[in-house]
Amino acid sequence: MNRNLVARSCLAAAIAAVLAPALSWAGTVTGQVVDQDTGRPLADATVSVEGSSRTTTTDRAGRFRLTDVPGGSRSIRVRSVGYSDGIVTFEAPESGEFSADVRLAALGVSEEIIVVGFRVAQLSALQAKKSAVVVLDAVTGNDAGKLPDMNAAESLQRIAGTSLTLDQGEGRYVSIRGIDAGLNNVTIDGQSIGAPEAGDRRIALDTIPTGVLSRLEVRKTITPDLDGNAIGGAINLVTPSAFDHAEVQRITGSAELGYYELNSESPYAAGLTYSGRFGGDEQFGLVLSGSYSQREYASENIQGGAEWEEEGDYLIPDEYVLRDYELERVRQGIVANLEYRPNSDLKLYWRNLWNEFEDTEERQQAIIDYRNGDLLDQTATSGTFTEAEGERLVKYRREEQSIFNTTLGGEYRFGRSTLSGSVGYGEAEQDTPFDNEWSFESSDPFAATYDTSRFFWRVDGGEPFLDAAGYEFNEVARSRQLVEEELFAAQLDFNHEMDFGSIPGFWKAGAKFTARDKDSDAEGDVYDGFDGDLTLDTVSRPGPRDFLSSVSSAYEFGPRVNYRAAEGVFLGQGGSFERSELDSLEESLAADYSASEDIAAGYVMAGIESGPWSAVGGVRVERTEAEYSAFDLVFDDGDLVPEDVTLRTGENEYTNYLPSLHVQYLAREDLVVRGAWTNTIGRPAYESLVPLREFEIDPDGDGGFEGSVAEGNPDLDPLESMNFDVSVEWYPRPAGLVSLAVFHKEIDNPIYTEVTELEDTEYEGRFFSDLSISRPRNATDGEITGIEINLQQQFTNLPAPFDGFGAAANYTWTDSEATIFGRDKTVPFFLQPENVANLALFYEKFGFEGRIALAYRSEYLDEVAGEAEQDIYVDSRSQLDLKLAYAVSEAWRVFVEFRNLTDEPWRYLNGNKRLAENEIYSWNAAAGVQIKF
């Protein structure tokens, strides 16, 4: 299909719609919709003029505006999930503005059951989904504004079709419908943000505490007024507003103290938010929110490498690595939002967010490189190698990731038109002030016996592996890195309500410019010699006795490197360490790069609403111009050649036409049918684009050379996806959802690493008997098809005491395939689990709130190797969490939470389903208090 031809046709149609004549307009009705019991503003409520097609939805402050309401006796009807309809009858003026506020009564409420706690969050999310033009799901805060999990990523995993990638037991990256998190568009209050990490576009959402957020939104389909880089979808993090609540002044806060079973440490967290309106007409709004958390915890890990290699007649693990982690993570976040709303026509805002995530890690490693020497006494599950080598390492590093965003913008309504705009600036940074690693190697080889008779296989190196005196100093590497990304974005939008003949609708157009500049600068010093004797027993400490005992009989870890003692030797005897100039230069250059991208975008779209039907369509055009630079590094027989180091540059430019059409049919007031056709893109990761090249040259012993080339590819095209979505949503009373969605994505230009093996070839003036060239390339295409089922209900219509129960469940099935280089058979897309499911049961009555939640996803492909049996998969995982809370009064609530109750690990398997890596975290708990006054 010629997508550009289709896009241009849609653009022409949209422009024709824009130029259609508009009819004259009459009066305007404004007002606010609130909960009659609590006074809480109801966002996303549907407001319509009886007997006409005039419909709108309330904003986050519960306010609405209906234009072109004919004069005379009129009625407006307001609907929101979980509430009885509200009807207000009034005399509308022939012109000018009229105010009509509406108070809705919640269904099934009583003295014991009111809409607070988790009920608030669920009702708000359901109404947001029902009223949205796109396929949208949301996670909202409770009546105290608190989201349900410790970071933004873990809150989002409750949504249908989303799954998490964990880091040290915490949710970090969010995948939507199995698409790589780097292909999602992540915004804060609708504004683009930078990515702190070095080579990736993924936003690590564990860096953002939920204490400074009020709502999380996932858009699975997008309209032309949103950025097009959203193959997975768009995630919007919403910060609080002083106009979100009924109280003129409000202070909310929370504090908690926790417990980690694996290391018996006690993490803690606290947050405080002030939100208030001031001025004679409460036209100014101010929010100041702060959050702080500190966690010390541990994890235990075993690795065997991606490949099980053939030795003798059997496959055995490539390596044997034990890792013991001790970590401290500190999160800090601040939100400062100032708004000015002098009337219903003008809104001005200045929004600011800063957060910092500090990760300090000590990683101990015990390694046996055991596949050396002769292989003796081999059986189907065991054997002994005669010349194994041991290594013990300690890595101590700190990463400080920060995101800062400031946005100045506003919205002005005049007549039936709305002009809005914003200017934003952001900084994202990952500062690694130190990343130091000490290595000690065994002085002499020793015999090592492997045993693969059990899933948790092991290698026994005997006493030589455990003897600290048998390890001597090998190397200490000391590195630093600073990654900085600056982002500037400016956007202008114009919306005009009009009638297309007798059909009410609107047209909208806008433009956006985004500039990103990203730089990575590393420095390193490598010391690979010591003038004298330095053995591990002089700088060691005992290792754990019960390592990995929760999954198997305990593994023998042996002595650990005492990092502080080793650093003391370095500081006291620094002159005795021999610095490797070439290795230090490599450490300083291999991670350096710069990237600059300018994206200019424009769009036009239009929408109509006729009876039960509504449609929104248009096209977005994005022009991308980019420049990249990195170093060319040549290694001769393992050593960097300084005189051959040069700076490589690359550039790319491309234009994407992204048409879309959304159609909605309201079969009944409680039954919504949606269909969408959209086109999106995904820009490649920086690490794939920057032109870093590492060229290894080794003599082959016959006068020629063996070599390998690994390089980036600035000429990569963006991924392009044509997306089809159909869904049916039923909203049964009193407060529920039964929905079925089917989606299909046709993705062009997926990116995989192509490895070309050459023999007897000439390359850059040398003859190579063997040469391997590895670089990312665009593959042909791929497809993803899936089904989502979503069930939610609050059972307030049951007899007491069962009327306090509620449930939420969702399931997503996906099937994907992609054609890659060198494979006859297709493979699934990266990070694409076939099954994702969530189940939550809750009870809320008499001030008590209880919720138990299970999150599950099946295995998915993480890495493609040379052969299918060597591919790496992340194993299936389920996590069970429990939360209990009690409202002591209207102002105070106490709670206790238990996370990962079943002690689920994070596990990697190779293609033949053997263990490649297993990491355990154990369970943890927290107890605390929430306040609101």
Number of C-alpha atoms within 10 A of each C-alpha: 5 6 15 14 11 13 21 16 13 23 23 14 17 23 17 10 18 20 9 13 11 17 14 9 17 18 18 22 20 15 16 20 29 22 18 13 13 14 14 21 23 25 24 28 27 22 23 19 21 15 10 13 18 20 20 18 22 21 18 17 20 24 22 25 21 21 22 22 21 18 15 11 10 16 15 21 16 23 21 27 29 28 20 17 17 16 17 15 13 14 12 21 18 15 15 13 16 17 13 15 14 20 22 21 17 20 18 21 16 11 7 14 17 19 23 19 22 23 22 19 22 27 23 24 23 24 23 24 22 24 21 14 19 22 22 22 24 25 25 26 24 20 19 23 24 23 24 20 17 17 21 28 29 22 20 28 24 25 21 23 29 23 32 21 19 15 12 17 19 15 23 23 24 29 26 29 29 28 22 20 26 24 24 28 25 28 18 20 17 15 21 21 26 27 27 27 22 24 18 16 22 22 23 23 20 21 27 26 26 28 32 31 27 20 25 24 22 25 22 22 26 25 26 27 20 15 23 28 23 28 31 29 25 25 24 20 23 17 22 26 24 24 25 20 24 16 15 13 15 17 18 20 22 21 19 20 18 19 20 20 15 16 14 13 15 17 21 19 21 19 23 20 23 18 23 20 22 14 10 8 10 14 15 20 22 23 22 20 24 21 23 20 21 16 20 19 24 24 21 22 20 25 20 23 20 25 25 21 15 11 14 13 9 13 14 23 25 19 19 22 21 24 19 22 17 16 18 16 19 19 23 23 25 23 23 22 22 18 22 19 18 15 9 13 13 16 18 18 20 18 22 22 21 20 22 22 22 20 18 19 20 20 20 25 23 25 20 22 17 26 23 16 14 11 17 14 9 16 12 13 14 18 19 24 20 17 17 22 22 24 20 27 22 24 20 19 20 20 21 20 23 25 22 20 22 20 24 17 18 19 17 15 16 10 15 17 16 17 17 18 18 19 18 21 21 22 22 24 25 23 22 20 14 17 19 21 20 22 20 23 20 24 17 13 18 21 22 25 21 21 19 17 11 10 11 17 19 21 23 18 21 13 12 19 27 19 14 24 16 19 23 22 21 20 21 25 20 20 20 20 21 21 24 23 24 20 21 20 21 19 18 17 19 18 19 20 22 25 20 18 11 11 14 22 23 22 25 22 22 20 19 21 17 18 18 19 19 24 18 22 18 18 19 19 21 23 19 16 15 18 10 9 8 17 19 24 17 16 19 18 16 12 17 15 12 13 22 23 11 12 13 13 11 13 17 21 23 19 23 24 27 20 21 12 14 19 16 13 16 14 10 10 12 12 11 14 18 15 18 15 14 16 18 19 17 23 20 18 20 18 20 21 26 20 21 17 18 19 18 17 23 20 24 28 28 24 22 21 21 15 14 13 15 18 19 22 24 29 29 28 21 21 15 17 15 19 18 24 21 24 20 19 24 22 20 13 14 11 14 21 15 14 8 11 15 13 14 16 18 17 18 15 14 12 14 20 24 28 30 25 24 23 20 22 18 16 13 11 10 15 17 19 19 21 21 24 20 24 30 29 26 24 20 22 18 21 19 22 28 27 27 27 22 18 18 21 21 16 14 13 8 7 9 16 21 20 22 19 18 17 20 22 22 24 17 19 21 20 21 25 26 20 23 19 22 19 19 19 21 19 23 16 19 18 25 23 23 17 19 18 19 18 20 20 22 16 22 20 19 24 20 19 18 17 18 14 11 15 12 13 12 15 10 5 6 12 17 23 18 17 22 17 15 17 18 21 22 21 18 14 18 21 19 21 18 20 20 21 20 20 19 22 22 27 19 22 16 12 9 11 12 14 19 22 21 22 18 19 22 22 21 24 20 20 17 21 17 20 19 22 16 11 11 8 10 13 16 19 23 20 23 26 28 18 23 27 25 25 18 19 18 20 22 27 21 14 17 19 22 19 19 17 19 17 21 17 24 17 19 22 21 18 16 19 15 13 11 14 17 21 19 26 25 22 22 19 15 18 17 20 19 19 19 18 21 19 19 12 11 10 13 16 21 19 18 18 20 18 19 20 14 12 18 18 23 21 20 26 27 26 21 14 15 21 26 26 22 21 22 21 22 22 19 22 21 20 18 18 19 21 18 18 13
